[in-house]
């Protein structure tokens, strides 16, 4: 039954461009992640769905819901969001998840058109975790360059960690230097 989820998530990621604002695909040495965001940076809300396959049959699915808006940080145009990221992971015989609270910010560099930097952080304490997860931390940093009007390339670092509830040890569910491509619709 667990293997039925992979085709369903893959199908949803493939059909999502019909109604998506952007789709991004990123790779680390050990994982591949697809993310679909339904609204653009001008919307007051952002809803996203992502799936990561990590080498060794670990599957990680995330559902994001953020309030977002435009602001400026030190005269740099910024899109920021605050909200929640629900994460479910399965790495037999363990599985778990959490509802992480946090946000993201994308800073655009006006002196270099197309260049931007994005950071996101979400944390879920024990009370917001379930299954074998005791807590969960998700951090992502990236630098992006928009090559053409509707596509950009990026590089950065991704870190997703959880503590296993009964074992008093932590597990890096996904970690590493990443590179990817984002397409806007």
MARKE-157980 format. One record per residue (C-alpha): residue number from 1; y, z, x; residue in three letters. Coordinates in pm, whole numbers, always signed. Example, Ala and Ser with C-alpha at 12.3 -4.5 7.8 and 13.67 -1.06 7.14 Angstrom:
seq=1	py=-450	pz=+780	px=+1230	type=Ala
seq=2	py=-106	pz=+714	px=+1367	type=Ser
//
This chain:
seq=1	py=+0	pz=+0	px=+0	type=Unk
seq=2	py=+238	pz=+72	px=+289	type=Unk
seq=3	py=+223	pz=-288	px=+407	type=Unk
seq=4	py=+349	pz=-415	px=+70	type=Unk
seq=5	py=+699	pz=-283	px=+150	type=Unk
seq=6	py=+753	pz=-511	px=+447	type=Unk
seq=7	py=+738	pz=-841	px=+249	type=Unk
seq=8	py=+952	pz=-695	px=-30	type=Unk
seq=9	py=+1225	pz=-582	px=+210	type=Unk
seq=10	py=+1206	pz=-913	px=+397	type=Unk
seq=11	py=+1236	pz=-1105	px=+71	type=Unk
seq=12	py=+1535	pz=-899	px=-38	type=Unk
seq=13	py=+1707	pz=-961	px=+297	type=Unk
seq=14	py=+1643	pz=-1336	px=+274	type=Unk
seq=15	py=+1772	pz=-1370	px=-83	type=Unk
seq=16	py=+2069	pz=-1137	px=-32	type=Unk
seq=17	py=+2312	pz=-1401	px=+108	type=Unk
seq=18	py=+2347	pz=-1535	px=-246	type=Unk
seq=19	py=+2550	pz=-1226	px=-336	type=Unk
seq=20	py=+2642	pz=-1075	px=+3	type=Unk
seq=21	py=+2969	pz=-1045	px=+190	type=Unk
seq=22	py=+2791	pz=-1034	px=+527	type=Unk
seq=23	py=+2449	pz=-1028	px=+688	type=Unk
seq=24	py=+2381	pz=-909	px=+1039	type=Unk
seq=25	py=+2076	pz=-922	px=+1260	type=Unk
seq=26	py=+2047	pz=-707	px=+1571	type=Unk
seq=27	py=+1785	pz=-664	px=+1841	type=Unk
seq=28	py=+1704	pz=-392	px=+2092	type=Unk
seq=29	py=+1425	pz=-410	px=+2344	type=Unk
seq=30	py=+1193	pz=-238	px=+2093	type=Unk
seq=31	py=+1331	pz=-319	px=+1747	type=Unk
seq=32	py=+1485	pz=-573	px=+1513	type=Unk
seq=33	py=+1722	pz=-480	px=+1229	type=Unk
seq=34	py=+1857	pz=-680	px=+937	type=Unk
seq=35	py=+2154	pz=-545	px=+736	type=Unk
seq=36	py=+2315	pz=-686	px=+422	type=Unk
seq=37	py=+2654	pz=-559	px=+301	type=Unk
seq=38	py=+2756	pz=-662	px=-49	type=Unk
seq=39	py=+3136	pz=-634	px=-33	type=Unk
seq=40	py=+3399	pz=-748	px=+216	type=Unk
seq=41	py=+3660	pz=-535	px=+395	type=Unk
seq=42	py=+3912	pz=-573	px=+111	type=Unk
seq=43	py=+3688	pz=-398	px=-143	type=Unk
seq=44	py=+3732	pz=-26	px=-213	type=Unk
seq=45	py=+3354	pz=+27	px=-200	type=Unk
seq=46	py=+3078	pz=-86	px=+33	type=Unk
seq=47	py=+2709	pz=-101	px=-53	type=Unk
seq=48	py=+2455	pz=-206	px=+208	type=Unk
seq=49	py=+2081	pz=-235	px=+259	type=Unk
seq=50	py=+1906	pz=-257	px=+594	type=Unk
seq=51	py=+1559	pz=-259	px=+738	type=Unk
seq=52	py=+1445	pz=-197	px=+1096	type=Unk
seq=53	py=+1106	pz=-279	px=+1239	type=Unk
seq=54	py=+1039	pz=-80	px=+1555	type=Unk
seq=55	py=+759	pz=-173	px=+1792	type=Unk
seq=56	py=+442	pz=+19	px=+1711	type=Unk
seq=57	py=+461	pz=-34	px=+1331	type=Unk
seq=58	py=+752	pz=+206	px=+1261	type=Unk
seq=59	py=+957	pz=+91	px=+961	type=Unk
seq=60	py=+1302	pz=+229	px=+884	type=Unk
seq=61	py=+1497	pz=+142	px=+568	type=Unk
seq=62	py=+1856	pz=+241	px=+500	type=Unk
seq=63	py=+2074	pz=+228	px=+189	type=Unk
seq=64	py=+2448	pz=+278	px=+246	type=Unk
seq=65	py=+2722	pz=+370	px=-1	type=Unk
seq=66	py=+3078	pz=+419	px=+126	type=Unk
seq=67	py=+3432	pz=+432	px=-8	type=Unk
seq=68	py=+3636	pz=+212	px=+225	type=Unk
seq=69	py=+3995	pz=+118	px=+288	type=Unk
seq=70	py=+4240	pz=-31	px=+532	type=Unk
seq=71	py=+4445	pz=+191	px=+762	type=Unk
seq=72	py=+4583	pz=+190	px=+1117	type=Unk
seq=73	py=+4485	pz=+396	px=+1418	type=Unk
seq=74	py=+4751	pz=+383	px=+1688	type=Unk
seq=75	py=+4896	pz=+61	px=+1543	type=Unk
seq=76	py=+4552	pz=-104	px=+1545	type=Unk
seq=77	py=+4447	pz=-247	px=+1206	type=Unk
seq=78	py=+4139	pz=-53	px=+1097	type=Unk
seq=79	py=+3885	pz=-66	px=+817	type=Unk
seq=80	py=+3733	pz=+279	px=+762	type=Unk
seq=81	py=+3464	pz=+409	px=+528	type=Unk
seq=82	py=+3336	pz=+752	px=+428	type=Unk
seq=83	py=+3013	pz=+808	px=+238	type=Unk
seq=84	py=+2638	pz=+843	px=+265	type=Unk
seq=85	py=+2351	pz=+665	px=+435	type=Unk
seq=86	py=+2005	pz=+720	px=+290	type=Unk
seq=87	py=+1731	pz=+662	px=+546	type=Unk
seq=88	py=+1355	pz=+648	px=+493	type=Unk
seq=89	py=+1118	pz=+603	px=+787	type=Unk
seq=90	py=+742	pz=+558	px=+807	type=Unk
seq=91	py=+543	pz=+591	px=+1128	type=Unk
seq=92	py=+189	pz=+679	px=+1027	type=Unk
seq=93	py=+79	pz=+959	px=+1005	type=Unk
seq=94	py=+439	pz=+1085	px=+973	type=Unk
seq=95	py=+715	pz=+978	px=+735	type=Unk
seq=96	py=+1038	pz=+1122	px=+612	type=Unk
seq=97	py=+1400	pz=+1059	px=+548	type=Unk
seq=98	py=+1738	pz=+1203	px=+480	type=Unk
seq=99	py=+2071	pz=+1153	px=+310	type=Unk
seq=100	py=+2323	pz=+1146	px=+594	type=Unk
seq=101	py=+2692	pz=+1210	px=+538	type=Unk
seq=102	py=+2942	pz=+1031	px=+760	type=Unk
seq=103	py=+3134	pz=+712	px=+797	type=Unk
seq=104	py=+3249	pz=+420	px=+1008	type=Unk
seq=105	py=+3563	pz=+259	px=+1147	type=Unk
seq=106	py=+3628	pz=-94	px=+1270	type=Unk
seq=107	py=+3934	pz=-135	px=+1493	type=Unk
seq=108	py=+4074	pz=-487	px=+1533	type=Unk
seq=109	py=+4261	pz=-574	px=+1853	type=Unk
seq=110	py=+4565	pz=-786	px=+1754	type=Unk
seq=111	py=+4638	pz=-898	px=+2113	type=Unk
seq=112	py=+4290	pz=-1055	px=+2135	type=Unk
seq=113	py=+4222	pz=-1229	px=+1803	type=Unk
seq=114	py=+3859	pz=-1194	px=+1703	type=Unk
seq=115	py=+3789	pz=-883	px=+1911	type=Unk
seq=116	py=+3695	pz=-560	px=+1732	type=Unk
seq=117	py=+3518	pz=-232	px=+1798	type=Unk
seq=118	py=+3306	pz=-46	px=+1542	type=Unk
seq=119	py=+3165	pz=+303	px=+1544	type=Unk
seq=120	py=+2956	pz=+479	px=+1281	type=Unk
seq=121	py=+2804	pz=+825	px=+1262	type=Unk
seq=122	py=+2597	pz=+995	px=+990	type=Unk
seq=123	py=+2429	pz=+1335	px=+1000	type=Unk
seq=124	py=+2184	pz=+1497	px=+759	type=Unk
seq=125	py=+2105	pz=+1868	px=+797	type=Unk
seq=126	py=+1772	pz=+2017	px=+691	type=Unk
seq=127	py=+1887	pz=+2064	px=+329	type=Unk
seq=128	py=+1941	pz=+1686	px=+292	type=Unk
seq=129	py=+1615	pz=+1587	px=+467	type=Unk
seq=130	py=+1269	pz=+1536	px=+322	type=Unk
seq=131	py=+913	pz=+1463	px=+432	type=Unk
seq=132	py=+852	pz=+1528	px=+800	type=Unk
seq=133	py=+1225	pz=+1513	px=+888	type=Unk
seq=134	py=+1406	pz=+1840	px=+950	type=Unk
seq=135	py=+1741	pz=+1674	px=+1019	type=Unk
seq=136	py=+1860	pz=+1325	px=+1107	type=Unk
seq=137	py=+2135	pz=+1178	px=+1326	type=Unk
seq=138	py=+2244	pz=+814	px=+1316	type=Unk
seq=139	py=+2506	pz=+676	px=+1560	type=Unk
seq=140	py=+2602	pz=+316	px=+1630	type=Unk
seq=141	py=+2873	pz=+173	px=+1858	type=Unk
seq=142	py=+2949	pz=-196	px=+1897	type=Unk
seq=143	py=+3199	pz=-443	px=+2033	type=Unk
seq=144	py=+3229	pz=-770	px=+1840	type=Unk
seq=145	py=+3389	pz=-1106	px=+1895	type=Unk
seq=146	py=+3440	pz=-1349	px=+1607	type=Unk
seq=147	py=+3339	pz=-1685	px=+1751	type=Unk
seq=148	py=+3424	pz=-1885	px=+1438	type=Unk
seq=149	py=+3583	pz=-1792	px=+1106	type=Unk
seq=150	py=+3256	pz=-1683	px=+944	type=Unk
seq=151	py=+3041	pz=-1562	px=+1237	type=Unk
seq=152	py=+3063	pz=-1309	px=+1517	type=Unk
seq=153	py=+2845	pz=-1189	px=+1802	type=Unk
seq=154	py=+2822	pz=-826	px=+1905	type=Unk
seq=155	py=+2671	pz=-590	px=+2158	type=Unk
seq=156	py=+2643	pz=-215	px=+2149	type=Unk
seq=157	py=+2421	pz=+91	px=+2128	type=Unk
seq=158	py=+2212	pz=+231	px=+1842	type=Unk
seq=159	py=+2068	pz=+586	px=+1818	type=Unk
seq=160	py=+1858	pz=+724	px=+1531	type=Unk
seq=161	py=+1693	pz=+1063	px=+1584	type=Unk
seq=162	py=+1507	pz=+1315	px=+1368	type=Unk
seq=163	py=+1344	pz=+1651	px=+1427	type=Unk
seq=164	py=+986	pz=+1679	px=+1301	type=Unk
seq=165	py=+971	pz=+1973	px=+1061	type=Unk
seq=166	py=+645	pz=+2146	px=+1156	type=Unk
seq=167	py=+637	pz=+2050	px=+1524	type=Unk
seq=168	py=+977	pz=+2169	px=+1655	type=Unk
seq=169	py=+1021	pz=+1846	px=+1845	type=Unk
seq=170	py=+1258	pz=+1555	px=+1802	type=Unk
seq=171	py=+1175	pz=+1185	px=+1782	type=Unk
seq=172	py=+1402	pz=+893	px=+1863	type=Unk
seq=173	py=+1318	pz=+663	px=+1572	type=Unk
seq=174	py=+1530	pz=+385	px=+1721	type=Unk
seq=175	py=+1743	pz=+389	px=+2033	type=Unk
seq=176	py=+1876	pz=+135	px=+2275	type=Unk
seq=177	py=+2127	pz=-124	px=+2379	type=Unk
seq=178	py=+2152	pz=-393	px=+2113	type=Unk
seq=179	py=+2288	pz=-743	px=+2066	type=Unk
seq=180	py=+2331	pz=-934	px=+1746	type=Unk
seq=181	py=+2497	pz=-1182	px=+1516	type=Unk
seq=182	py=+2692	pz=-1124	px=+1194	type=Unk
seq=183	py=+2755	pz=-1398	px=+938	type=Unk
seq=184	py=+3024	pz=-1368	px=+668	type=Unk
seq=185	py=+3002	pz=-1534	px=+327	type=Unk
//
